[in-house]
C-alpha cells in the first residue's frame, strides 16, 4: 500500500492540480499586497538669471534639480485603498534669485473609499474566497482519487491471493492425480487393471496439468496488474508476491445494514461531493462579485489638499451583464450536477450493500458445500483403499472439490472487495495523516454512524 501511495502516477497528477490551485489562490491574494513605487531623477528647468545684486533680469539660465519620490499603496479587504508617500527635491545650483529653493520635502497621502462598486468586504474578497474554495476542492478531489486507487489496489491484491490459492489447489490435486496414475500404471502392467482405465487416468492427469499452467498464467497476470498500480515506470521491475490467505470474515451480524443511514454518512463524508459543494460555493462568490460590478464606480477620494468624488459607468453595461448571466448559468449547472451526484451516490450505496450481502451469502454457502464435498472425497478415498470404489471416482470428487474451492476464493474476493467499495461509496476510507495500518483495517469493516 505504501508503494501505491508513493508511486502512482494518477496521484502524482492530482498533486500537481493541487499545487496549481494553491498557486492560483496565491496569485489572487496578491490583490491585497502592499505595492511599492519609487522614482528618482534629474531635471533641468530654465529660470530667470539674477544680477550681482540679486535682482532678476530678462536673461534665463538652466538650473539642475534632483528629485526622489517614494510611495506605497495597498487595497484593504474592505475595499478602501490607502496610498502614503513623499518626495524630496534638491537644487544643485546656487541661485541668488531664490526662484528655486535649495531643497523641498513634500509628504503625500491618498485614500480612496468606494461607495458603490467595490464597497465592502463581501464584494472585495469574493475572488480571493472563491479561489480558496477551488483550492480546497482540488485537495478533496485528490483524496477521492487516492481512495479509488487504494480500493482498486485492494481488489487487485485479493485477486492475486485468489489466483495463488487456485494455483496451489490445482497443484495439490495434480500431485494426487499423478500418484494415482502411477499406481494405475503399475496395476495395468501387472494385468490387474484394464488399459482403458489407466488411459482415462492419464488423460485426466494431462487436463490437470493444463489447468495448472492456466492457473499459473492467471496468477502472473494478477501480479502484473498489481505491480502496475504499485510502480510508476514503463517497465515492471518485480512481480509482487501476495499472501495466500484471506481474512477470517466470520459471522458478520452487521451485514444487516441501513442504507439510508449509510447514504447520510456518504453525504457528509464523500470527498467528491464535498469538492463539488466547494466549487458551488466558489460560483456563488463569483456571482456576488459580478453583481457588485454592475453598479457604477462612485469613489470618495481624499488627499492632503482636497476631497473629491469620482464617477464612472458603462452606459450599456454589456460586460458586467454578460459576466453576471454567465456566472448565473454556471451556478445553475453546478447545482444540477450536485443533485445528480447525490442520486448517483445513493444508487452506489444501494448497489454496494446488495453486492456485499450477496457475496457474503455466496461465501458461506460455498464453504458449506466445500465441507460436504471434502467429506465425500475422504470417504471415496477410504473406499478406494478398501477396494469398493474406483480410483477415478476419487479423482472426480477431487475435481468437484477443486471447483468449489475456486468458488470460495472468488466469493472471498467479491466480499473483501465489496467491503472496500462500501467504504469508498460512503467516503469513510481514512486518507491523509492516518496510518496505513489503520487504513488497511478499515478496508475490512463496514462504516457506522458512530
C-alpha angles and dihedrals in degrees: 000000000000089000090052093052094045101043109030112120095209090057089049089051092051090050090056089053089052090050090050093052090048089053091048091052090049091052093051092050089057086080087081098045123118110256120208124203128180134176134182134175152129127263131188113211121183111236135178114274119238126219125227091278093054096253121136119251134195091259123092134206139188119261125195119223127178119208134188124186129183128185141170131200134191134176112212124214091253089063098255117130119212121194120176122176148138145207137212127200126192124195107221096192130068108242118183093193092067089221087137122037118233091242138357129196119194125181120202137196128178126183123186118195116189113218100185121001112044094014120143137014096274095061096034097053097038094104092047094048092046090053090051091052090051090048092054091046091056090052091050091049090052090053090050092051090048091052091051091051092049091052091046090050090047091053091047091049092053089047088056091049091051092047091051092049091048090051092049091048091051091047092050092049089046092054091051091047090050091052092049092047091051091052091048089052091056092047091048092050089050091051093244094114134043116254089232093063091048092050090049089054091050091051090050091050092052090051090051091051089052090052090050091053092049091047091051090050091050091050092052090047093054091047092052091051090049091048090052089057091047099045131056100197127100092245128051108237101187134011110230117238112222128201118260097226133089120210117265102259095186124179104332106202091171090070085093090091132177106227093196091057090048091049090052089051090050092051088055099041111029107114094206090053092047090048091052090049088053090051090049090053089050090055091050090053091050089052090053089054095048092048090053090048090061090070122089120265103250114167135177108219121200129184137153093275108035151004119229141171120223126196132190131168137164106232095212096035088200093145096052093040092050093049091049093050092047091048092049091051092049090049092051092049090050091052091051091048089052092054091047091052091051090052091049091049091052091050091047092052093049092048094045093050090050091050091047094053093043094049092048092052090048090049093052095044093048090052090051091050090048092054091051094046091046089056090048091050092049092048091048091050090053090050090051089054089049091048095240096111135045120248091235088062088060091048089051090052090050090052091055091045090052091049092051091048089055089050089052091050092049091048090049090053091048093048096046090045092048090053090053092045091051088056088050093047092052095040092235099126107117111240130179122015094017116110115257091237090058091050091051092050090050090056090068098049135070120243120254132196089240 
